[in-house]
Amino acid sequence: MFLDELPTETVTNIFLYAPTVASALALSSTCHRFRTIFKSSKRLLILGQAAENQYGPLRDAIQLITYNESQPAHLPREAPLSDALLTSIVHVGQVAAKWEDIYPFKRWKHDYAARRLLDPAERWTLRRAIYRLWLFSKAYHNAAHNRLARTAPQPTRERALLLHNYNTGELAEMMDVHNILRDVICNNICPSNGTIRRKFHKRFPDSNYQLLFNIHLNYPPSPSDTFANSDAFYNHRQSNAMQFKFHNKFVPSRSHEPGGEGWGEDISHYYVVEDMLKLDPAQILHLRDNAPLKGQVEAYIRGLGDWFDNNGETFCQTMSMVVVQRGRDMEEIKEAIEDGILGIAVEDD
């Protein structure tokens, strides 16, 4: 039987099994009949199911996309499928898909023998956790929630209401992904002085060069400094610093001190990371891929506004409160995530 002789219902079902949006579009170009069926009233149905197959769960993605300050974040929202909504779904879905690739490297960072790719069910769970963490960040990590208001009863209650929508296992999945975000910030975006020192000596084991940390405290960069100039960040492809991206981060020169790339030691670095965890998954990916230098990260953060500084993330605190309200122990949940009992990649017995 020729393709153009297949019943319309059969062709529609074939479309609905397309694993990705791109494959559904490619299938629609197979022949005139397939194109006609695709462009019929079933077009949004086909693309919506393809998006579900590739970037689902769409329910959580839609909660993220449709949120605005006019209604509480914890209330469920419905939205009719449209081209604009599908475009937004693809955008957030592509971000989540990139975290699917990052997760195994960070989750089994030291246990190389156990490292593996995530199976389809685990990828689906990870995307759901990304969408939910992103919603939390979008709702509560913004200029309307400054440092003084973060511990007030009403904002605390609102944050808890959102997390109460999820069972304890789902909260553990979110915490597992949150740990991955923290690792990326700690090691790739805002490395500590110790991390810079270790990576420098790994690249140049025979070098006697002494790194100079915190030199900017005595010699602050001028406004025209390439690293402090926000234009260098937003036009990174034209910036000389971006030509060598991560390599020249550790190469000392007359205009660059590798030690200046460190974000402090111990306590000071901890608070930097807490601040940076307010960024959503897309922002963290953007800085990881496009801002190898400290000055570029600082320029980006300055663009967010004064509310960002000295105002740590609130997810961990809120989750701990919700877990205690349910009669569970937060430390036990953290240990279960570490042992692979809870989280995204649950180990088989």
DRENDREN-258713 format. One line per field, with one value per residue (C-alpha): x, y, z; residue number from 1. Coordinates in Angstrom, 1 decimal, always signed. Example, Ala and Ser with C-alpha at 12.3 -4.5 7.8 and 13.67 -1.06 7.14 Angstrom:
px = c(+12.3  +13.7);
py = c(-4.5  -1.1);
pz = c(+7.8  +7.1);
num = c(1  2);
END
This chain:
px = c(+0.0  +1.3  +1.6  -1.0  -3.5  -3.4  -6.5  -6.4  -6.8  -3.8  -1.7  -2.8  -1.8  +1.6  +2.1  +1.1  +3.9  +6.6  +9.3  +10.2  +8.8  +11.4  +10.4  +6.8  +7.7  +9.9  +7.2  +4.8  +7.2  +7.1  +4.3  +1.4  -1.1  +0.9  +1.3  -2.4  -3.3  -0.6  -1.9  -5.5  -7.3  -5.1  -1.9  -1.8  -2.8  +0.1  +2.7  +1.4  +1.9  +5.3  +6.3  +4.9  +7.0  +10.2  +9.9  +7.1  +5.6  +3.9  +1.6  +4.6  +6.1  +2.8  +2.7  +6.1  +5.3  +1.9  +2.9  +2.7  +2.4  -1.4  -2.0  -0.3  +2.3  +0.8  -2.6  -2.9  -3.3  -4.7  -3.9  -5.2  -2.6  -1.4  +1.7  +2.9  +2.6  +4.3  +7.2  +7.6  +7.4  +10.2  +12.3  +12.0  +12.2  +15.5  +16.9  +15.7  +17.2  +20.6  +20.5  +19.7  +23.2  +24.9  +23.3  +25.3  +28.6  +27.8  +25.8  +28.6  +31.4  +33.7  +32.1  +33.2  +32.4  +28.7  +28.3  +25.6  +23.1  +19.6  +16.8  +13.7  +11.8  +14.6  +14.9  +11.2  +11.6  +14.6  +12.7  +9.8  +12.1  +13.8  +10.4  +9.3  +12.6  +12.4  +8.8  +10.0  +12.8  +10.6  +8.0  +10.2  +13.7  +13.0  +13.0  +9.7  +11.3  +14.2  +16.4  +14.2  +11.0  +12.3  +11.7  +8.3  +5.4  +3.4  +6.2  +7.3  +3.8  +3.4  +6.6  +5.6  +2.2  +3.9  +6.1  +3.2  +1.8  +4.5  +5.0  +8.2  +9.7  +9.1  +10.7  +13.7  +13.9  +14.0  +16.7  +18.8  +18.6  +19.2  +22.5  +23.5  +22.8  +24.9  +27.8  +27.7  +27.8  +30.5  +32.9  +32.0  +30.6  +31.8  +34.8  +36.4  +40.0  +40.9  +39.2  +41.1  +44.4  +43.7  +42.8  +45.8  +48.3  +46.5  +47.1  +50.6  +52.0  +55.6  +54.8  +56.2  +53.8  +52.1  +48.5  +47.3  +43.9  +41.6  +44.0  +40.9  +40.3  +43.4  +43.4  +39.7  +39.2  +38.5  +35.1  +36.8  +38.2  +37.2  +36.1  +34.0  +32.4  +28.9  +29.2  +32.0  +29.4  +26.6  +28.9  +30.9  +31.6  +33.4  +35.4  +39.0  +38.5  +35.9  +38.1  +39.9  +37.0  +37.9  +41.6  +42.9  +41.1  +44.1  +46.8  +48.6  +49.4  +50.0  +46.3  +45.0  +45.6  +44.2  +43.8  +41.4  +39.0  +38.4  +35.3  +36.7  +37.4  +35.0  +32.4  +32.6  +32.4  +29.4  +27.4  +28.3  +26.9  +23.8  +23.1  +23.8  +21.3  +18.5  +19.3  +16.9  +18.2  +18.3  +20.4  +22.8  +23.3  +23.8  +26.6  +28.2  +28.4  +29.1  +30.7  +34.0  +35.5  +34.5  +34.1  +31.5  +29.5  +29.7  +28.5  +25.5  +24.6  +24.8  +22.3  +19.7  +19.5  +20.5  +18.1  +20.3  +23.3  +23.4  +20.0  +20.4  +18.1  +15.1  +14.3  +16.4  +15.0  +11.4  +11.8  +13.2  +10.2  +7.8  +9.6  +9.5  +5.8  +5.3  +7.1  +10.2  +13.9  +15.6  +19.0  +17.7  +16.3  +19.6  +21.4  +18.9  +19.5  +23.3  +22.9  +20.6  +17.6  +15.7  +16.2  +16.3  +18.6  +17.4  +19.8  +18.4  +18.7);
py = c(+0.0  +3.4  +6.2  +8.3  +5.5  +5.2  +6.2  +9.6  +8.1  +5.9  +8.8  +10.9  +8.1  +7.9  +11.6  +11.3  +8.8  +11.2  +11.3  +14.9  +18.1  +18.0  +14.5  +15.5  +18.4  +16.1  +13.5  +16.2  +16.8  +13.2  +13.6  +15.9  +13.8  +13.9  +17.6  +18.1  +16.1  +17.9  +21.3  +20.4  +21.1  +18.4  +20.4  +21.7  +18.3  +16.7  +19.3  +19.3  +15.5  +15.7  +18.4  +16.1  +13.2  +15.3  +17.9  +16.6  +16.8  +19.7  +20.3  +21.5  +23.4  +25.2  +26.1  +27.7  +29.5  +30.9  +32.1  +35.8  +37.9  +38.3  +34.9  +32.7  +30.3  +27.3  +27.5  +25.2  +27.0  +25.8  +27.3  +26.4  +25.1  +27.7  +28.5  +31.0  +28.5  +25.8  +28.2  +28.8  +25.1  +24.3  +27.1  +25.8  +22.2  +22.8  +24.2  +21.1  +18.8  +20.4  +19.6  +16.0  +15.8  +17.6  +15.6  +12.3  +14.1  +15.9  +13.1  +10.6  +13.1  +11.0  +7.5  +7.1  +3.4  +4.1  +6.9  +6.2  +7.9  +8.6  +6.3  +7.9  +7.8  +9.5  +12.2  +12.9  +13.1  +15.5  +17.8  +17.9  +18.8  +21.5  +23.1  +23.1  +24.6  +27.2  +28.1  +28.5  +30.8  +32.8  +33.3  +34.0  +35.0  +38.5  +42.1  +41.8  +39.5  +41.3  +40.2  +41.8  +40.2  +36.7  +35.6  +37.4  +35.1  +35.7  +35.1  +32.1  +30.7  +31.3  +29.5  +26.5  +26.3  +25.8  +23.0  +21.4  +20.6  +18.0  +14.8  +14.1  +11.9  +14.7  +17.2  +14.9  +14.9  +18.7  +18.7  +16.3  +18.7  +21.6  +20.0  +19.7  +23.5  +24.2  +22.1  +23.9  +27.3  +26.2  +24.8  +26.4  +29.8  +31.0  +28.8  +29.3  +30.3  +26.7  +25.5  +28.0  +27.0  +23.3  +23.8  +26.1  +23.6  +20.8  +22.7  +24.0  +21.3  +22.6  +26.3  +28.2  +31.1  +32.4  +33.1  +36.5  +36.2  +39.1  +41.6  +43.5  +44.6  +46.8  +47.5  +47.6  +47.3  +50.5  +51.0  +50.5  +47.1  +44.5  +42.1  +44.6  +46.0  +44.6  +45.1  +42.5  +40.1  +40.8  +40.8  +37.9  +36.6  +39.9  +39.9  +38.8  +37.1  +34.8  +33.6  +31.3  +31.1  +28.9  +28.3  +31.8  +32.0  +30.3  +31.9  +34.8  +37.9  +41.6  +42.3  +39.1  +37.5  +34.0  +34.3  +37.2  +34.6  +33.1  +34.0  +33.7  +31.0  +28.9  +31.2  +34.1  +31.6  +29.9  +33.1  +33.9  +30.5  +31.0  +34.3  +32.7  +29.9  +32.4  +32.3  +30.0  +27.0  +29.0  +31.8  +29.3  +27.5  +30.9  +31.9  +28.4  +28.5  +32.2  +33.8  +32.1  +35.1  +36.5  +40.0  +38.8  +37.1  +40.2  +42.3  +40.0  +40.1  +43.9  +44.0  +42.2  +45.0  +45.8  +43.2  +40.3  +40.9  +39.5  +37.8  +34.0  +31.5  +30.2  +26.8  +24.7  +26.6  +26.2  +22.5  +21.8  +23.5  +21.5  +18.3  +18.9  +19.8  +16.3  +14.7  +13.8  +14.4  +16.7  +15.2  +11.7  +12.8  +14.4  +11.1  +9.1  +11.3  +10.9  +7.1  +6.9  +5.9  +9.1  +11.6  +11.4  +8.4  +5.9  +2.9  -0.6  -2.9);
pz = c(+0.0  -0.9  +1.7  +0.0  +0.3  +4.1  +5.9  +7.5  +11.0  +10.5  +9.3  +12.2  +14.6  +13.0  +13.5  +17.2  +17.7  +16.4  +19.1  +18.5  +17.0  +14.3  +13.3  +13.1  +10.8  +8.7  +8.4  +7.1  +4.2  +3.1  +0.5  -0.3  +1.5  +4.7  +4.3  +3.9  +7.0  +9.0  +8.0  +8.8  +12.1  +13.7  +13.4  +16.9  +18.2  +16.4  +17.4  +21.0  +21.3  +19.6  +22.2  +25.0  +23.7  +23.4  +26.2  +28.5  +31.0  +29.3  +32.3  +34.4  +31.5  +31.0  +34.8  +34.3  +31.0  +32.1  +35.6  +36.3  +39.4  +39.0  +40.6  +43.2  +41.8  +43.6  +41.8  +38.7  +35.4  +32.1  +28.7  +25.2  +22.9  +20.4  +18.2  +20.8  +23.6  +21.6  +20.8  +24.6  +25.3  +22.9  +24.4  +28.0  +26.8  +25.0  +28.2  +30.2  +27.5  +28.0  +31.7  +30.7  +29.2  +32.1  +34.9  +34.5  +34.6  +37.8  +39.5  +39.1  +39.1  +41.2  +40.6  +37.0  +36.9  +37.7  +35.2  +32.6  +30.4  +31.8  +30.5  +29.1  +32.4  +34.2  +31.5  +31.9  +35.7  +35.3  +33.0  +35.4  +38.3  +36.1  +35.2  +38.9  +40.1  +37.4  +38.4  +42.0  +40.9  +38.6  +41.3  +44.4  +43.2  +41.8  +42.8  +44.6  +47.2  +48.7  +51.6  +54.3  +53.0  +52.6  +56.2  +56.5  +57.3  +54.1  +51.6  +53.5  +53.5  +49.7  +49.0  +51.1  +49.4  +46.0  +47.4  +49.2  +45.6  +45.3  +47.3  +49.2  +46.5  +43.9  +46.3  +46.5  +42.7  +42.8  +45.5  +43.4  +40.4  +42.7  +43.8  +40.1  +39.6  +42.7  +41.4  +38.0  +39.8  +42.3  +39.7  +36.3  +37.0  +40.4  +41.3  +44.7  +45.1  +45.9  +42.7  +40.6  +42.3  +41.7  +38.0  +37.4  +38.8  +36.8  +33.6  +34.4  +36.8  +36.4  +36.8  +39.8  +39.2  +42.4  +41.9  +43.4  +44.9  +45.8  +44.1  +43.0  +46.5  +46.4  +42.6  +41.5  +37.7  +35.8  +34.2  +30.8  +31.8  +29.3  +32.0  +33.8  +30.7  +30.1  +26.4  +26.4  +27.8  +25.5  +22.4  +23.5  +20.0  +19.2  +22.5  +22.3  +25.7  +24.2  +21.3  +23.6  +26.1  +29.0  +28.2  +28.7  +32.0  +33.6  +31.5  +33.3  +31.3  +31.7  +31.6  +33.3  +36.7  +36.9  +40.7  +40.1  +38.7  +42.2  +44.1  +47.6  +50.2  +52.3  +53.9  +51.4  +48.5  +50.1  +50.2  +46.6  +45.6  +47.7  +45.8  +42.4  +43.1  +42.6  +38.9  +36.9  +34.9  +31.6  +33.2  +34.7  +31.4  +29.7  +32.1  +31.9  +28.1  +27.5  +30.5  +31.3  +33.0  +36.4  +35.1  +32.6  +35.3  +37.5  +34.5  +34.0  +37.7  +37.9  +35.1  +37.3  +39.8  +43.4  +44.9  +43.8  +46.0  +49.6  +49.1  +49.0  +47.5  +49.4  +47.9  +50.4  +53.4  +52.2  +51.3  +54.7  +56.4  +54.2  +55.0  +58.7  +58.5  +57.0  +59.9  +57.9  +58.5  +55.9  +56.5  +55.9  +52.5  +51.6  +52.5  +50.4  +47.4  +47.8  +48.1  +45.0  +47.0  +46.1  +43.3  +39.5  +39.0  +41.6  +41.9  +41.5  +44.6);
num = c(1  2  3  4  5  6  7  8  9  10  11  12  13  14  15  16  17  18  19  20  21  22  23  24  25  26  27  28  29  30  31  32  33  34  35  36  37  38  39  40  41  42  43  44  45  46  47  48  49  50  51  52  53  54  55  56  57  58  59  60  61  62  63  64  65  66  67  68  69  70  71  72  73  74  75  76  77  78  79  80  81  82  83  84  85  86  87  88  89  90  91  92  93  94  95  96  97  98  99  100  101  102  103  104  105  106  107  108  109  110  111  112  113  114  115  116  117  118  119  120  121  122  123  124  125  126  127  128  129  130  131  132  133  134  135  136  137  138  139  140  141  142  143  144  145  146  147  148  149  150  151  152  153  154  155  156  157  158  159  160  161  162  163  164  165  166  167  168  169  170  171  172  173  174  175  176  177  178  179  180  181  182  183  184  185  186  187  188  189  190  191  192  193  194  195  196  197  198  199  200  201  202  203  204  205  206  207  208  209  210  211  212  213  214  215  216  217  218  219  220  221  222  223  224  225  226  227  228  229  230  231  232  233  234  235  236  237  238  239  240  241  242  243  244  245  246  247  248  249  250  251  252  253  254  255  256  257  258  259  260  261  262  263  264  265  266  267  268  269  270  271  272  273  274  275  276  277  278  279  280  281  282  283  284  285  286  287  288  289  290  291  292  293  294  295  296  297  298  299  300  301  302  303  304  305  306  307  308  309  310  311  312  313  314  315  316  317  318  319  320  321  322  323  324  325  326  327  328  329  330  331  332  333  334  335  336  337  338  339  340  341  342  343  344  345  346  347  348  349);
END
